[in-house]
Amino acid sequence: MPRQRDRVGWAEPALLILASLADGPKHGYAITKDVEEQTSIRLGPGTLYAAIARLEERGLVAPLDEDERRRPYRITAEGQAVLDEKLRAMARFARTGLTRLGVANA
């Protein structure tokens, strides 16, 4: 279980979902498992599907045809552009923070 200080608010559910979908379509459970494996953050169903609905409204993800009882989602071109922009900004921020901490190769 991560310590409280390890759970700093960089982990916006929408960003985590977009990053998960960047390597291909997934249904809700697969998104949850991928996010948890990559970040140790477990998105509850309410959080997950509310964020997916907001992303869909903004045109950043799109649903695909249902696969049995599961509905997969894919990231759109606009979603890829937003993800790219956010990740590049986070990388700049991380480099600056590491430099300020005196970490080599920041």
C-alpha positions as CSV (number, residue, x, y, z in Angstrom):
1,M,0.0,0.0,0.0
2,P,1.5,3.3,-1.0
3,R,2.2,5.9,1.7
4,Q,0.0,9.0,1.6
5,R,2.8,11.2,0.4
6,D,3.3,8.8,-2.6
7,R,-0.3,9.6,-3.8
8,V,0.4,13.2,-5.0
9,G,-2.3,14.4,-7.3
10,W,-0.5,13.9,-10.6
11,A,-2.7,10.9,-11.2
12,E,-5.8,12.5,-12.9
13,P,-8.0,9.6,-13.9
14,A,-8.6,11.0,-17.4
15,L,-4.8,11.2,-18.0
16,L,-4.4,7.6,-16.7
17,I,-7.1,6.4,-19.0
18,L,-5.7,8.1,-22.1
19,A,-2.3,6.7,-21.4
20,S,-3.8,3.2,-21.0
21,L,-5.6,3.5,-24.3
22,A,-2.5,4.8,-26.1
23,D,-1.3,1.3,-27.0
24,G,-4.7,0.1,-28.2
25,P,-8.4,-0.3,-27.4
26,K,-9.4,-1.7,-24.0
27,H,-12.6,-2.3,-22.0
28,G,-13.1,-0.8,-18.5
29,Y,-11.7,-3.8,-16.6
30,A,-8.6,-3.9,-18.8
31,I,-8.1,-0.1,-18.3
32,T,-8.3,-0.5,-14.6
33,K,-5.8,-3.4,-14.5
34,D,-3.4,-1.6,-16.8
35,V,-3.5,1.6,-14.8
36,E,-3.0,-0.3,-11.5
37,E,0.0,-2.3,-13.0
38,Q,1.6,0.9,-14.2
39,T,0.9,3.2,-11.3
40,S,-0.4,1.2,-8.3
41,I,-3.5,3.3,-8.5
42,R,-6.8,1.4,-8.6
43,L,-9.6,3.3,-10.3
44,G,-13.0,2.4,-8.9
45,P,-15.9,1.8,-11.3
46,G,-17.6,5.1,-10.5
47,T,-14.4,7.1,-11.1
48,L,-13.4,5.1,-14.2
49,Y,-16.8,5.4,-16.0
50,A,-17.4,9.0,-15.0
51,A,-14.0,9.9,-16.5
52,I,-14.6,7.8,-19.6
53,A,-18.0,9.6,-20.1
54,R,-16.2,13.0,-19.8
55,L,-13.5,12.0,-22.2
56,E,-16.1,10.7,-24.7
57,E,-18.0,14.0,-24.4
58,R,-14.8,15.9,-25.2
59,G,-14.1,13.6,-28.2
60,L,-10.9,12.3,-26.6
61,V,-12.1,8.6,-26.6
62,A,-14.6,6.7,-28.6
63,P,-16.5,3.5,-27.8
64,L,-16.2,0.6,-30.1
65,D,-18.8,-2.1,-30.8
66,E,-19.5,-4.2,-27.7
67,D,-17.5,-7.4,-27.3
68,E,-19.9,-9.8,-25.6
69,R,-20.9,-7.7,-22.5
70,R,-17.9,-5.5,-22.6
71,R,-17.6,-2.2,-24.4
72,P,-14.0,-1.3,-25.5
73,Y,-12.9,2.2,-26.0
74,R,-10.2,3.7,-28.2
75,I,-8.2,6.9,-27.9
76,T,-9.0,9.4,-30.7
77,A,-6.6,11.6,-32.7
78,E,-7.6,14.5,-30.5
79,G,-7.1,12.4,-27.4
80,Q,-3.6,11.4,-28.6
81,A,-2.7,15.1,-29.1
82,V,-3.9,16.0,-25.6
83,L,-2.1,13.1,-24.1
84,D,1.1,14.0,-25.9
85,E,0.9,17.6,-24.8
86,K,0.2,16.7,-21.1
87,L,3.0,14.1,-21.0
88,R,5.5,16.5,-22.5
89,A,4.6,19.1,-19.9
90,M,4.9,16.5,-17.2
91,A,8.3,15.5,-18.5
92,R,9.5,19.1,-18.5
93,F,8.2,19.6,-15.0
94,A,9.9,16.3,-13.8
95,R,13.3,17.3,-15.4
96,T,13.1,20.7,-13.7
97,G,12.2,19.2,-10.3
98,L,15.0,16.6,-10.6
99,T,17.5,19.3,-11.6
100,R,16.5,21.4,-8.6
101,L,16.9,18.3,-6.3
102,G,20.4,17.9,-7.8
103,V,19.7,14.5,-9.3
104,A,22.2,13.7,-12.0
105,N,21.0,13.2,-15.6
106,A,17.8,15.0,-15.0
